[in-house]
Amino acid sequence: MDTSILYLHGFTSSPTGEKATRLRELLTPLGIRFNAPDLNVPSVAALEFEQMVLCALDAAAADPPSVVVGSSLGSLVALEVVRRGVHAPVVLIAPALGVAVHWIDHVADGDPVLLYEGTEDECRVHRRFFENMSAVTCDDRAPATAVTVFMGREDESVPFEKVREVWEGWERSGLLVPESRFVEIEDGDHSLAGSMDLVAAEIVRKAATGDEGLGVPLSRRERGQGRGQG
């Protein structure tokens, strides 16, 4: 089986972040290609959601994925690339669902916005990114492919109940594809560090069953039409 995973990292993280590194360690020995583009585009300071989506679409076009995996903010990118034509099942890890207004309501004043002050992760991101993220709506509708969500009850970054609320809305819509499921990690925080073996097993299962097959991404010209923002 020719299997490639498109992994989309979280906010100001990287393709070598904690989750990505652990999943790579678990999946590559199985012969699964781990395609993890750097979504800090055009840079951390000048982040743009649309550029992140286009970067992910380019990565999918270069190596069509068997499964799209999104972590935190990367989950919104994953939903958007599926909406734009990457036809593959989705696995979302601690996804930033249902928190659009939090992007601007929970950041400090100023432009650029100072993040993680006094830590090794300290950085600055222009305020327009947070304003734009507050208008992203790609999580309003269930994806057109099978989706599994892993969410920790003790997530300190994304409120568990907000994510659960989005999931229940997807269920009520009747649009969730069979084989979709919500996996609650009772003592899991945002890192879900102790649960990556479960996530890896789900990725392998999704790839093996081929719920939605391999997708054919849209052309770059088509991709630019219709953003995941209101």
Contacts in CASP RR format, 6 or more apart in sequence:
PFRMAT RR
TARGET T0000
AUTHOR 0000-0000-0000
METHOD contacts of the structure
MODEL  1
MDTSILYLHGFTSSPTGEKATRLRELLTPLGIRFNAPDLNVPSVAALEFE
QMVLCALDAAAADPPSVVVGSSLGSLVALEVVRRGVHAPVVLIAPALGVA
VHWIDHVADGDPVLLYEGTEDECRVHRRFFENMSAVTCDDRAPATAVTVF
MGREDESVPFEKVREVWEGWERSGLLVPESRFVEIEDGDHSLAGSMDLVA
AEIVRKAATGDEGLGVPLSRRERGQGRGQG
1 207 0 8 1.000
1 208 0 8 1.000
2 66 0 8 1.000
3 31 0 8 1.000
3 32 0 8 1.000
3 33 0 8 1.000
3 66 0 8 1.000
3 207 0 8 1.000
4 32 0 8 1.000
4 33 0 8 1.000
4 35 0 8 1.000
4 63 0 8 1.000
4 64 0 8 1.000
4 65 0 8 1.000
4 66 0 8 1.000
5 23 0 8 1.000
5 27 0 8 1.000
5 32 0 8 1.000
5 33 0 8 1.000
5 34 0 8 1.000
5 35 0 8 1.000
5 65 0 8 1.000
5 66 0 8 1.000
5 67 0 8 1.000
5 68 0 8 1.000
5 69 0 8 1.000
5 203 0 8 1.000
5 207 0 8 1.000
6 35 0 8 1.000
6 36 0 8 1.000
6 56 0 8 1.000
6 59 0 8 1.000
6 60 0 8 1.000
6 63 0 8 1.000
6 65 0 8 1.000
6 67 0 8 1.000
6 68 0 8 1.000
6 69 0 8 1.000
6 78 0 8 1.000
6 81 0 8 1.000
6 86 0 8 1.000
6 88 0 8 1.000
7 15 0 8 1.000
7 20 0 8 1.000
7 23 0 8 1.000
7 24 0 8 1.000
7 34 0 8 1.000
7 35 0 8 1.000
7 36 0 8 1.000
7 69 0 8 1.000
7 70 0 8 1.000
7 71 0 8 1.000
8 36 0 8 1.000
8 37 0 8 1.000
8 39 0 8 1.000
8 56 0 8 1.000
8 68 0 8 1.000
8 69 0 8 1.000
8 70 0 8 1.000
8 71 0 8 1.000
8 74 0 8 1.000
8 75 0 8 1.000
8 77 0 8 1.000
8 78 0 8 1.000
8 81 0 8 1.000
9 15 0 8 1.000
9 17 0 8 1.000
9 19 0 8 1.000
9 20 0 8 1.000
9 36 0 8 1.000
9 39 0 8 1.000
9 70 0 8 1.000
9 71 0 8 1.000
9 72 0 8 1.000
9 74 0 8 1.000
10 39 0 8 1.000
10 70 0 8 1.000
10 71 0 8 1.000
10 72 0 8 1.000
10 73 0 8 1.000
10 74 0 8 1.000
11 72 0 8 1.000
11 73 0 8 1.000
11 74 0 8 1.000
11 96 0 8 1.000
12 40 0 8 1.000
12 44 0 8 1.000
12 47 0 8 1.000
12 115 0 8 1.000
12 121 0 8 1.000
12 123 0 8 1.000
12 125 0 8 1.000
13 19 0 8 1.000
13 20 0 8 1.000
13 71 0 8 1.000
13 72 0 8 1.000
14 20 0 8 1.000
14 38 0 8 1.000
14 40 0 8 1.000
15 36 0 8 1.000
15 37 0 8 1.000
15 38 0 8 1.000
18 191 0 8 1.000
18 193 0 8 1.000
19 71 0 8 1.000
19 93 0 8 1.000
19 191 0 8 1.000
19 192 0 8 1.000
19 196 0 8 1.000
20 34 0 8 1.000
20 36 0 8 1.000
20 71 0 8 1.000
22 193 0 8 1.000
22 196 0 8 1.000
23 34 0 8 1.000
23 69 0 8 1.000
23 196 0 8 1.000
23 199 0 8 1.000
23 200 0 8 1.000
23 203 0 8 1.000
24 34 0 8 1.000
24 36 0 8 1.000
26 196 0 8 1.000
26 197 0 8 1.000
26 200 0 8 1.000
27 34 0 8 1.000
27 200 0 8 1.000
27 203 0 8 1.000
27 204 0 8 1.000
28 34 0 8 1.000
30 204 0 8 1.000
32 203 0 8 1.000
32 204 0 8 1.000
32 207 0 8 1.000
33 63 0 8 1.000
35 59 0 8 1.000
35 62 0 8 1.000
35 63 0 8 1.000
35 65 0 8 1.000
37 55 0 8 1.000
37 56 0 8 1.000
37 58 0 8 1.000
37 59 0 8 1.000
38 55 0 8 1.000
39 52 0 8 1.000
39 55 0 8 1.000
39 56 0 8 1.000
39 74 0 8 1.000
39 77 0 8 1.000
40 47 0 8 1.000
41 47 0 8 1.000
41 48 0 8 1.000
41 51 0 8 1.000
41 52 0 8 1.000
41 55 0 8 1.000
42 48 0 8 1.000
42 51 0 8 1.000
44 123 0 8 1.000
44 124 0 8 1.000
44 125 0 8 1.000
45 112 0 8 1.000
45 123 0 8 1.000
45 124 0 8 1.000
45 125 0 8 1.000
45 126 0 8 1.000
46 126 0 8 1.000
46 129 0 8 1.000
47 125 0 8 1.000
47 126 0 8 1.000
47 129 0 8 1.000
48 129 0 8 1.000
48 132 0 8 1.000
49 76 0 8 1.000
49 77 0 8 1.000
49 129 0 8 1.000
49 132 0 8 1.000
49 133 0 8 1.000
49 136 0 8 1.000
49 228 0 8 1.000
49 229 0 8 1.000
50 227 0 8 1.000
50 229 0 8 1.000
52 74 0 8 1.000
52 77 0 8 1.000
53 77 0 8 1.000
53 80 0 8 1.000
53 81 0 8 1.000
53 84 0 8 1.000
53 223 0 8 1.000
53 227 0 8 1.000
53 228 0 8 1.000
54 220 0 8 1.000
54 223 0 8 1.000
54 224 0 8 1.000
56 77 0 8 1.000
56 78 0 8 1.000
56 80 0 8 1.000
56 81 0 8 1.000
57 81 0 8 1.000
57 84 0 8 1.000
57 86 0 8 1.000
57 217 0 8 1.000
57 218 0 8 1.000
57 220 0 8 1.000
57 223 0 8 1.000
58 220 0 8 1.000
60 68 0 8 1.000
60 81 0 8 1.000
60 86 0 8 1.000
60 215 0 8 1.000
60 217 0 8 1.000
61 217 0 8 1.000
64 86 0 8 1.000
64 88 0 8 1.000
64 214 0 8 1.000
64 215 0 8 1.000
64 216 0 8 1.000
64 217 0 8 1.000
65 86 0 8 1.000
65 88 0 8 1.000
65 214 0 8 1.000
65 215 0 8 1.000
66 88 0 8 1.000
66 89 0 8 1.000
66 206 0 8 1.000
66 207 0 8 1.000
66 210 0 8 1.000
66 213 0 8 1.000
66 214 0 8 1.000
67 88 0 8 1.000
67 89 0 8 1.000
67 90 0 8 1.000
67 91 0 8 1.000
67 203 0 8 1.000
67 206 0 8 1.000
67 207 0 8 1.000
68 78 0 8 1.000
68 81 0 8 1.000
68 82 0 8 1.000
68 86 0 8 1.000
68 88 0 8 1.000
68 89 0 8 1.000
68 90 0 8 1.000
68 91 0 8 1.000
69 78 0 8 1.000
69 90 0 8 1.000
69 91 0 8 1.000
69 92 0 8 1.000
69 93 0 8 1.000
69 199 0 8 1.000
69 203 0 8 1.000
70 77 0 8 1.000
70 78 0 8 1.000
70 90 0 8 1.000
70 91 0 8 1.000
70 92 0 8 1.000
70 93 0 8 1.000
70 95 0 8 1.000
71 92 0 8 1.000
71 93 0 8 1.000
71 94 0 8 1.000
71 95 0 8 1.000
72 93 0 8 1.000
72 94 0 8 1.000
72 95 0 8 1.000
72 96 0 8 1.000
72 157 0 8 1.000
72 158 0 8 1.000
72 190 0 8 1.000
73 96 0 8 1.000
74 95 0 8 1.000
74 96 0 8 1.000
75 92 0 8 1.000
75 93 0 8 1.000
75 94 0 8 1.000
75 95 0 8 1.000
75 96 0 8 1.000
75 97 0 8 1.000
75 139 0 8 1.000
76 95 0 8 1.000
76 96 0 8 1.000
76 97 0 8 1.000
76 136 0 8 1.000
76 138 0 8 1.000
76 139 0 8 1.000
78 90 0 8 1.000
78 92 0 8 1.000
79 90 0 8 1.000
79 92 0 8 1.000
79 138 0 8 1.000
79 139 0 8 1.000
79 143 0 8 1.000
80 138 0 8 1.000
80 228 0 8 1.000
81 217 0 8 1.000
82 88 0 8 1.000
82 90 0 8 1.000
82 143 0 8 1.000
82 144 0 8 1.000
82 145 0 8 1.000
83 138 0 8 1.000
83 141 0 8 1.000
83 143 0 8 1.000
83 144 0 8 1.000
83 228 0 8 1.000
84 217 0 8 1.000
84 218 0 8 1.000
84 222 0 8 1.000
84 223 0 8 1.000
84 226 0 8 1.000
85 215 0 8 1.000
85 216 0 8 1.000
85 217 0 8 1.000
85 218 0 8 1.000
86 215 0 8 1.000
86 217 0 8 1.000
87 144 0 8 1.000
87 145 0 8 1.000
87 212 0 8 1.000
87 213 0 8 1.000
87 214 0 8 1.000
87 215 0 8 1.000
87 216 0 8 1.000
88 145 0 8 1.000
88 212 0 8 1.000
88 213 0 8 1.000
88 214 0 8 1.000
88 215 0 8 1.000
89 145 0 8 1.000
89 146 0 8 1.000
89 147 0 8 1.000
89 148 0 8 1.000
89 179 0 8 1.000
89 206 0 8 1.000
89 210 0 8 1.000
89 211 0 8 1.000
89 212 0 8 1.000
89 213 0 8 1.000
90 143 0 8 1.000
90 145 0 8 1.000
90 146 0 8 1.000
90 147 0 8 1.000
90 148 0 8 1.000
91 147 0 8 1.000
91 148 0 8 1.000
91 150 0 8 1.000
91 199 0 8 1.000
91 202 0 8 1.000
91 203 0 8 1.000
91 206 0 8 1.000
92 147 0 8 1.000
92 148 0 8 1.000
92 149 0 8 1.000
92 150 0 8 1.000
93 150 0 8 1.000
93 192 0 8 1.000
93 199 0 8 1.000
94 150 0 8 1.000
94 151 0 8 1.000
94 152 0 8 1.000
94 155 0 8 1.000
94 157 0 8 1.000
94 158 0 8 1.000
94 190 0 8 1.000
94 191 0 8 1.000
94 192 0 8 1.000
95 139 0 8 1.000
95 149 0 8 1.000
95 151 0 8 1.000
95 158 0 8 1.000
95 163 0 8 1.000
96 157 0 8 1.000
96 158 0 8 1.000
97 139 0 8 1.000
97 149 0 8 1.000
97 158 0 8 1.000
97 162 0 8 1.000
97 163 0 8 1.000
97 166 0 8 1.000
97 167 0 8 1.000
98 139 0 8 1.000
98 162 0 8 1.000
98 163 0 8 1.000
98 165 0 8 1.000
98 166 0 8 1.000
99 158 0 8 1.000
99 159 0 8 1.000
99 162 0 8 1.000
100 133 0 8 1.000
100 134 0 8 1.000
100 135 0 8 1.000
100 136 0 8 1.000
100 137 0 8 1.000
100 139 0 8 1.000
101 134 0 8 1.000
103 130 0 8 1.000
103 131 0 8 1.000
103 133 0 8 1.000
103 134 0 8 1.000
104 130 0 8 1.000
104 131 0 8 1.000
104 133 0 8 1.000
104 134 0 8 1.000
105 134 0 8 1.000
107 113 0 8 1.000
107 127 0 8 1.000
107 130 0 8 1.000
108 114 0 8 1.000
110 127 0 8 1.000
111 126 0 8 1.000
111 127 0 8 1.000
112 124 0 8 1.000
112 125 0 8 1.000
112 126 0 8 1.000
112 127 0 8 1.000
113 124 0 8 1.000
113 125 0 8 1.000
113 126 0 8 1.000
113 127 0 8 1.000
113 130 0 8 1.000
114 122 0 8 1.000
114 124 0 8 1.000
115 121 0 8 1.000
115 122 0 8 1.000
115 123 0 8 1.000
115 124 0 8 1.000
115 125 0 8 1.000
116 122 0 8 1.000
116 123 0 8 1.000
132 229 0 8 1.000
135 229 0 8 1.000
135 230 0 8 1.000
136 228 0 8 1.000
136 229 0 8 1.000
136 230 0 8 1.000
137 228 0 8 1.000
137 229 0 8 1.000
137 230 0 8 1.000
138 228 0 8 1.000
139 166 0 8 1.000
141 170 0 8 1.000
141 173 0 8 1.000
141 175 0 8 1.000
142 170 0 8 1.000
142 173 0 8 1.000
142 174 0 8 1.000
142 175 0 8 1.000
142 176 0 8 1.000
142 177 0 8 1.000
142 180 0 8 1.000
143 177 0 8 1.000
144 175 0 8 1.000
144 177 0 8 1.000
144 212 0 8 1.000
145 177 0 8 1.000
145 211 0 8 1.000
145 212 0 8 1.000
146 177 0 8 1.000
146 178 0 8 1.000
146 179 0 8 1.000
146 180 0 8 1.000
146 206 0 8 1.000
146 211 0 8 1.000
146 212 0 8 1.000
147 176 0 8 1.000
147 177 0 8 1.000
147 180 0 8 1.000
148 180 0 8 1.000
148 181 0 8 1.000
148 182 0 8 1.000
148 183 0 8 1.000
148 202 0 8 1.000
148 206 0 8 1.000
149 163 0 8 1.000
149 167 0 8 1.000
149 181 0 8 1.000
149 182 0 8 1.000
149 183 0 8 1.000
150 183 0 8 1.000
150 185 0 8 1.000
150 192 0 8 1.000
150 195 0 8 1.000
150 198 0 8 1.000
150 199 0 8 1.000
150 202 0 8 1.000
151 158 0 8 1.000
151 160 0 8 1.000
151 163 0 8 1.000
151 164 0 8 1.000
151 182 0 8 1.000
151 183 0 8 1.000
151 184 0 8 1.000
151 185 0 8 1.000
152 160 0 8 1.000
152 184 0 8 1.000
152 185 0 8 1.000
152 186 0 8 1.000
152 187 0 8 1.000
152 188 0 8 1.000
152 189 0 8 1.000
152 190 0 8 1.000
152 192 0 8 1.000
153 160 0 8 1.000
153 184 0 8 1.000
153 185 0 8 1.000
153 186 0 8 1.000
153 187 0 8 1.000
153 188 0 8 1.000
154 160 0 8 1.000
154 187 0 8 1.000
154 188 0 8 1.000
154 189 0 8 1.000
155 163 0 8 1.000
155 188 0 8 1.000
155 189 0 8 1.000
155 190 0 8 1.000
156 189 0 8 1.000
156 190 0 8 1.000
157 190 0 8 1.000
158 190 0 8 1.000
164 182 0 8 1.000
167 182 0 8 1.000
170 176 0 8 1.000
170 180 0 8 1.000
177 211 0 8 1.000
177 212 0 8 1.000
178 211 0 8 1.000
179 209 0 8 1.000
179 211 0 8 1.000
183 198 0 8 1.000
183 202 0 8 1.000
185 192 0 8 1.000
185 195 0 8 1.000
185 198 0 8 1.000
188 194 0 8 1.000
188 195 0 8 1.000
192 199 0 8 1.000
217 223 0 8 1.000
END
